[in-house]
């Protein structure tokens, strides 16, 4: 795992996007198509804005993106919907996105997740973008995380740290409004990606970053699994790196 401490959040976003552009173009050059996984949330906004800048000249018609996670039962037009987030910030530039289903009835949701799982089983994932939660979750894999799940997606109960984080970031008005369940891509599925780029800015992430990078690999700190990936790069700003000995 490589750790890069950027000068500031703007520098972090630009560098994480630039590496992604390089890897996407490389995959297209070698395979004719690139398959990526996209994270959402406040920490990813600047990076995504940089990633889709026209000057990068990415042939987005040759890219398929997979949606990482979503709250269960939330409508597409809800301000906190991750689908809405990607529709507004990514799909306008790169329409090939496979979304996690969360509004259909249970039977339809299972069928769609089965289809997505079959698709992923047959797909080379060139790049996975991810972030780190304040409780060190990876996607919505809450502690203690399952590092050995055989499924591509699982349903999860969100812990209160994750739910409070959503309120602090302004996605929900209060804690009661935050859903208690979500669908998330599993950690083993994320770890199948050829390359992982983790974008983790902000002082409130510093404790989670310390456990991710400096601590043992432990299901209580789900993002610590990134230490075992051969091609993981973690981008930090000085604030999120503040508790690291190397900072």
RAJOCOR-V799787 format. One record per residue. RES is the residue in one letter. SS is DSSP state (helix for helix, strand for strand, loop for the rest). NEAR is the number of other C-alpha atoms within 8 Angstrom. Layout:
RES;SS;NEAR / RES;SS;NEAR
//
This chain:
X;loop;11 / X;strand;7 / X;strand;8 / X;strand;8 / X;strand;11 / X;loop;12 / X;loop;8 / X;loop;8 / X;helix;9 / X;helix;7 / X;helix;9 / X;helix;17 / X;helix;14 / X;helix;11 / X;helix;9 / X;helix;12 / X;helix;12 / X;helix;10 / X;helix;8 / X;helix;11 / X;helix;11 / X;helix;8 / X;helix;10 / X;helix;13 / X;helix;10 / X;helix;8 / X;helix;12 / X;helix;12 / X;helix;8 / X;helix;6 / X;helix;7 / X;loop;8 / X;loop;10 / X;strand;14 / X;strand;13 / X;strand;13 / X;strand;12 / X;strand;11 / X;loop;12 / X;loop;12 / X;loop;7 / X;helix;6 / X;helix;10 / X;helix;12 / X;helix;10 / X;helix;9 / X;helix;12 / X;helix;12 / X;helix;9 / X;helix;11 / X;helix;12 / X;loop;10 / X;loop;8 / X;helix;6 / X;helix;4 / X;helix;8 / X;loop;6 / X;loop;9 / X;loop;6 / X;helix;9 / X;helix;7 / X;helix;9 / X;strand;14 / X;strand;11 / X;strand;11 / X;strand;11 / X;strand;12 / X;loop;12 / X;strand;13 / X;strand;12 / X;strand;12 / X;loop;10 / X;loop;7 / X;loop;10 / X;loop;7 / X;loop;7 / X;loop;6 / X;loop;8 / X;loop;8 / X;loop;8 / X;loop;13 / X;helix;11 / X;helix;10 / X;helix;12 / X;helix;11 / X;helix;10 / X;helix;9 / X;helix;8 / X;helix;10 / X;helix;11 / X;helix;11 / X;loop;8 / X;loop;7 / X;loop;10 / X;loop;9 / X;loop;10 / X;strand;10 / X;strand;9 / X;loop;7 / X;loop;10 / X;loop;8 / X;loop;11 / X;loop;9 / X;loop;8 / X;loop;6 / X;helix;6 / X;helix;7 / X;helix;8 / X;helix;12 / X;helix;8 / X;helix;8 / X;helix;9 / X;helix;11 / X;helix;8 / X;helix;8 / X;helix;9 / X;helix;11 / X;helix;8 / X;helix;8 / X;helix;9 / X;helix;6 / X;loop;6 / X;loop;7 / X;loop;7 / X;loop;12 / X;loop;13 / X;strand;15 / X;strand;14 / X;strand;12 / X;strand;13 / X;loop;12 / X;loop;16 / X;loop;11 / X;loop;12 / X;loop;11 / X;loop;16 / X;loop;15 / X;strand;13 / X;loop;14 / X;loop;12 / X;strand;14 / X;loop;14 / X;loop;11 / X;loop;8 / X;loop;11 / X;loop;9 / X;loop;8 / X;loop;6 / X;loop;9 / X;loop;5 / X;loop;8 / X;loop;11 / X;strand;10 / X;strand;9 / X;strand;8 / X;strand;11 / X;strand;8 / X;loop;12 / X;loop;8 / X;helix;6 / X;helix;8 / X;helix;11 / X;helix;13 / X;helix;9 / X;helix;9 / X;helix;11 / X;helix;13 / X;helix;7 / X;loop;7 / X;loop;7 / X;loop;9 / X;loop;11 / X;loop;7 / X;loop;7 / X;helix;9 / X;helix;5 / X;helix;7 / X;loop;10 / X;loop;12 / X;loop;8 / X;strand;10 / X;strand;14 / X;strand;15 / X;strand;14 / X;strand;14 / X;loop;14 / X;helix;12 / X;helix;11 / X;helix;10 / X;helix;9 / X;helix;9 / X;loop;7 / X;loop;12 / X;loop;9 / X;strand;9 / X;strand;13 / X;strand;14 / X;strand;12 / X;strand;16 / X;strand;14 / X;loop;13 / X;loop;9 / X;helix;9 / X;helix;7 / X;helix;13 / X;helix;13 / X;helix;10 / X;helix;13 / X;helix;13 / X;helix;12 / X;helix;12 / X;helix;16 / X;helix;8 / X;loop;7 / X;loop;8 / X;loop;6 / X;loop;10 / X;strand;8 / X;loop;11 / X;loop;7 / X;strand;16 / X;helix;17 / X;helix;10 / X;helix;15 / X;helix;11 / X;helix;10 / X;helix;10 / X;helix;6 / X;loop;9 / X;loop;5 / X;loop;9 / X;strand;13 / X;strand;11 / X;strand;12 / X;strand;15 / X;strand;15 / X;loop;15 / X;loop;11 / X;loop;10 / X;loop;16 / X;loop;14 / X;loop;9 / X;loop;9 / X;loop;8 / X;loop;4 / X;loop;3 / X;loop;8
//
